[in-house]
Amino acid sequence: MSQSVSCNSCAYYEDHVANSTKVAEHAGLCRFNPPVTQPEPNARGLWPVVTASDWCGHFSETRN
Protein backbone atom coordinates (compact mmCIF):
# COMPACT_ATOMS: atom_id res chain seq x y z
CA MET A 1 0.00 0.00 0.00
CA SER A 2 1.33 3.42 -0.89
CA GLN A 3 2.32 5.65 2.03
CA SER A 4 0.24 8.46 0.48
CA VAL A 5 -3.04 6.61 1.16
CA SER A 6 -2.20 5.36 4.65
CA CYS A 7 -3.99 6.51 7.80
CA ASN A 8 -1.43 9.20 8.69
CA SER A 9 -2.34 11.01 5.43
CA CYS A 10 -6.10 10.72 5.93
CA ALA A 11 -8.25 13.67 7.00
CA TYR A 12 -9.97 11.43 9.58
CA TYR A 13 -6.76 10.34 11.37
CA GLU A 14 -5.96 11.96 14.71
CA ASP A 15 -2.42 11.20 15.80
CA HIS A 16 -1.91 12.96 19.13
CA VAL A 17 -3.65 10.80 21.76
CA ALA A 18 -5.11 7.29 21.57
CA ASN A 19 -8.09 6.96 23.98
CA SER A 20 -6.02 7.15 27.16
CA THR A 21 -4.41 10.62 27.25
CA LYS A 22 -1.10 8.90 26.44
CA VAL A 23 0.66 9.54 23.15
CA ALA A 24 0.71 6.26 21.24
CA GLU A 25 3.85 5.82 19.16
CA HIS A 26 3.00 5.35 15.46
CA ALA A 27 -0.70 5.10 16.31
CA GLY A 28 -3.74 7.32 16.43
CA LEU A 29 -7.51 7.40 16.27
CA CYS A 30 -9.73 6.85 13.25
CA ARG A 31 -12.44 9.52 13.37
CA PHE A 32 -14.34 8.27 10.30
CA ASN A 33 -16.55 5.79 12.16
CA PRO A 34 -18.25 6.39 15.53
CA PRO A 35 -16.71 5.15 18.80
CA VAL A 36 -16.90 1.41 19.42
CA THR A 37 -19.06 0.34 22.35
CA GLN A 38 -17.52 -1.56 25.23
CA PRO A 39 -18.79 -4.76 26.93
CA GLU A 40 -19.73 -3.12 30.24
CA PRO A 41 -23.01 -1.15 30.15
CA ASN A 42 -21.51 1.89 31.91
CA ALA A 43 -18.28 2.01 29.89
CA ARG A 44 -17.86 4.79 27.37
CA GLY A 45 -17.22 4.10 23.70
CA LEU A 46 -13.69 4.29 22.33
CA TRP A 47 -12.53 5.50 18.93
CA PRO A 48 -10.83 2.79 16.85
CA VAL A 49 -7.02 2.86 17.31
CA VAL A 50 -5.03 2.46 14.10
CA THR A 51 -1.36 2.65 13.22
CA ALA A 52 -0.06 5.42 11.00
CA SER A 53 0.71 2.92 8.23
CA ASP A 54 -2.76 1.24 8.27
CA TRP A 55 -5.22 1.94 5.47
CA CYS A 56 -8.87 1.33 4.62
CA GLY A 57 -11.46 2.03 1.95
CA HIS A 58 -12.59 5.26 3.65
CA PHE A 59 -9.34 7.16 2.97
CA SER A 60 -9.88 10.83 2.16
CA GLU A 61 -7.46 13.74 1.93
CA THR A 62 -10.25 16.13 2.93
CA ARG A 63 -13.26 15.80 5.21
CA ASN A 64 -16.39 15.32 3.16
N, C-alpha and C positions, 0 to 999 in steps of 0.2 A: 504494500500500500504506500502510495506517495506521501511524504511528510506534509505536503501542502493540503491534504484533505484529512489529516488526523485531528483528533480532538483539540489539541492545543491551538489550532488555527480556526476552530469553529466559533461562531458568534455566541453559542450557547454554553461554552466551556468557561468555568470559573476556577481559576487556578490557585487562589490564595489560601483557602481553608477548606478542609474536607470534613464536614459534619461535627467536628469535635473541638473547634477553636485551635487545633494544632495544624501547622503547615505540613502538608503531606508531600514528601519529595516525589517529583514526577507524577503527581496525581492531582485531581481536582474534581469538581462537581459538574455533572451534566444537568443543565437547566432546561433542556428541551421538554422532557417528560416531568410529570408531577412527582413529588416525593413518594417514596415507597413506604407502605404501611408496615408496621412492626407487629410481631406476634402478640404482645401484651396489649390489652384494650386501652390502657392509659398511656402507652408510649407514643411519642410523636413520630411522624413520618420523617424519613431521611432521604435526601437527594442521592441519586445513584453516583457512586464514586467510580471514576474512570482514570486511566493513566493518560498522560499527554500523548502517547503514541497510539492509543486506541482509535477506532473509527467506527462509524455506523452509517446507515442510509439516510440519516437526518442532517448530515453535514450541511452547513450554510455559512458563508462568509459574512452575511448580514442577517439581522433578526427580521423575520418576515412579519 
